[in-house]
Amino acid sequence: MSKAVLDINDKPTPIQLVTLSFQHMFAMFGSTILVPQLVGLSPAIALLTSGIATLIFLLVTQFKVPAYLGSSFAFISPILIAANGLTEDGASVSPGNAMIGAMAVGLVYGIVSLLIWKTGYKWLMRLLPPIVVAPVIIVIGLGLSGTAVNMAMNVDGEYNFLHFTAALVTLFAAIIFTVYFKNILSAMPILMGLIVGYIYSVIIGIIDFTPVKEAAFFALPDFLIPGVDYEFNITAKILLAMVPIVIVTISEHIGHQLVLGKVVNRNYIKDPGLHRSILGDGLGTLVSSFIGGPPKTTYGENIGVLAITRVYSVYVIMGAAVIAIVVSFFGKAMALISTIPTAVLGGISILLFGIIASSGLRMLVENNVDFGNNRNMVIASVILVVGIGGAALKFTDSFAIEGMALAAIIGVILNLALPGRDKEVANYD
C-alpha cells in the first residue's frame, strides 16, 4: 500500500481542507444531481441531503470510514413506479409516496444492521452471492437504457437531430475523460461530460437562461415533508417497488466497504463493523427521504478520489458534505442546473447506465462464476429476462411486484432453492 498523504484522522491545513473538500464535492456532484433530474425531484434537496447523509454516516461509523453518500441510481425505476403510478381510483400518486418507500428502505437497512450486529455478517454474503447480485445490477443498467436513448434523441416525443448532437458530444466527452485523462479528472467523468455538453448546448442555442435570471441568489430547496406536502399513506405498491432493491444496494455497500478498506488499508467489515456502515447508510436514506431527497449510497467516485490523492482524512469528507449543504441554498446555482438540456442528461446516462450494467458483468468475471454450471445459467437467465422484460406479478391494479424488484426476489429464491449452492462467503472485491 502507498503511504497516505493524510491518514483517516489527520487534520489538513485550512487551505488543504478547502481545496480537497471541493475536489470531493465535484467528484460526486454530477451523479448526485443527475438522479433527481431523471426522476423529477429537486437537485437542491438531493445535494443538501447528500451532505446531511454523509455527516450521519461518519458519525455512526465513529469517524473511521471516509465515505461520501450520494444519490443511488438503483432506485431510479422504483421511484418512477412509486411516484407516477395510479391508485385504484385512477388518481396520480405524488412524488411524496416515493419518499415513503425510501423511508421503508432506510428502516430495512436498520433491521439488517441489527441482525448483523447480533448474528454476524457471513449469512448475508451467502444470501447475496454474485450469481444473484450481478445479473440484477445488469438489469438496473439495461432496464434504463431506453430511457437514456429517448432523452438523448427526442424532444416532446419527436426525433431532434440538434439535441441528439448535444447528447453525443456529452457522451464522447465523458468517454474521453474516462479513458484518456489521468489523476483527478478521470475520477469525475460525469461532471466533466456535463460541463462539456452544457457548453456545446450554449453554443448551438438550445438553453434558456430565463430561470437563472429570475432565480434569487439564495433560496430554500424544495422540501417534501410528510403530513405537510403529502399525505403519509403506505401502500403495498410502494413497498414492493422500493424495498426489494435493498438486495442490490446492500451488496453494493459491501463491495464499496471492501474496496475502500483496501484503498486505506483497513478492515471495515470488522472495524467499525458492517452493521455500523449499513446503519449509517440506512439512516442517511431515512433522513434524506423525510425531507424529500432520493435514497443514498456510498459513492465509488469518491473512493476513486481517495485512491488517486491518497488523502484519507475524514475531515476532508466532512468538508465536502458541508460545502454541498451550503451550495444547495444558492438559488442561482440550482437554477443553472435546472437548465441542463434533457439531451445532455441523456448523453451522460447512456454511458452511466451502460457502466452500471458492465459492473454486473465485471462482478461475474472477477468472482469466476462458472456458466458451464447449469444452476448458474438458470439463475442469471431468469433474472435477466424477468427484469429487462418488465415482468409483473399483479395481484390487483395497485398491488404488483414488477421489473427488477421481481427479478431480485426470484433470484434470491432460486439461489436458495436450487441444489449445488456454494457454501463459501461471496467475494465482492
Phi, psi and omega in degrees: 000140176289147180292137181291139172289314172226121181278181191311310185256012177287138179266124177284162172290163179305318179294316178299317182300314182292310184292316182289327178292317177299323179300315178292322179298317179292325181298321183268346192302309185301313181291320184295321180275343181290319182301307179297327177299324183282333185249005175083021175262178184275122174301325180296317181289329176294320179292314179301311184288335175295319177294315180297314181298322179295317178296321177297315180299314180298320180295313182295325181271017174060031179057037179252345187242108182279070182244145176252137180256125177234186183295136182271128178283341182296338185260009182300304180297314177301322178296317179297320179295313183291323185278330188246008178287180180240143173280176183297332180270006175088001180284145180287139178275133186281159176303335179301329180290332173294327177293325176297317177298321179293323175299318179298322177300314179300321179293322177297319175304316180297319179295315178298319179300316179297318179297319179295319179301321184274328190239356185092178188251350188293329179298325181291318180292330176286327180290330185239068179285165181304329182293340175266310187291315185300312178298327178292322176298319177299319178299319180301313181291308184287331178295336179264000186298321179297322178298316181297314182293321178296318178296323183288322190262327194250148171233120184054039176081359181245142180298136180226110185298316183299314179295324180294327176296324177296321178296317181292319177299316178299313181301310184291328176296315179297321178296315180299316179293328179289317190267317191261339182268153180243176177059220193292326183296329180289344181272353181226053182294332180294312179298315182294322177297319178297320180295313180296316179297323180292316179298317178298320180295324176297316182297319183272358171077038180250015180244135177256116183271008180304316180301326180291317180297323185276343184286149175282157179296321178237135182208145176289139173299162181278091181288150172235100185256128179296138181085346179246305181264344177201157180279130181282102185222101182281129177235157179298325180301314181295314182297318182288337177283324190260310192298318182300339181291346175303330178306319181278314187291326176292322176297318177299320179298314179300315179301316179296321180294323178292314180294314180300319178300321178292322181297314185261005177062050176225161173251093185281345176292329181261324182218114011280359178110143180298329180296324179288318182291322177294319177298318178298318177298315182293318178295323176299317178293319181297311180294319178302311183291333180294336179245010172106011180266157179287163176303154186247158174208155175294145189255125176296329179301318181284330172297321177298319178296319178301316182295322182286315187272337186059028173255106187255005187300129176293338178295326178291319177296318176300319179298318178297321179296316180295318179299317179300318179298315182295314182298328182297343180264002177273101185300319180298317181295317180292324177294322178298319178298322182293343180273358178300123182298148177302325180297321179295316176298322179295318180298316179290329180291328178302313179290314186296314180292327176294321178295321177301312179297317181294329178294331173293316176299319180299319179299319179297316182293312185292336178262010175053044178291125186270109178272004167282347176274118184300329179299312179295321179299317181295312183300310181296318183298314182295316180300314184296313184289317179297317183287309182287327180287347178074034179299149181220137174257097187263126177261318172219180179299332183248007183229103183207150170250125187216165173058225185293332177297313178296320180298317181295316180296314180298320179300316178297316181297315179298319180296322180284327188272323185285142181290157176092018181293134180290128182274351181286153177289133182297146177254111184259024178301000000 
